[in-house]
């Protein structure tokens, strides 16, 4: 995947998202971008996670655009917004994704070895 991200523009009305995968949706309306930016400020990750260019891109988009209709702008915004959303995930969620899935698969294989059915 490129830095711009591959995906598609989804949504009707004000709820526009950039679908990166079936599980990852990046919000792309002004209200959602403001909400993400405010949350990033409160968690003190806005300056730590984003480069100056990425911060300027999000700020300028908030000032100029009400709803993103351009696929190119959506693709460009998806990367920094996704970085913020990932950084805002709690430590427990991050560990669940990294460690939990492998542990659950290992336990499932052990249970199957004891004769339990997969299902």
Secondary structure, 3 states (H helix, E strand, C coil): CCCCCCCEEEEECCEEEEECCCCCEEECEHHHHHHHHHHHHHCCCHHHHCCHHHHHHHHHHHHHCCECCCHHHHHHHHHHHHHHHHHHCCHHHHHHHHHHHHHHHHHHHHHHHCCCCCC
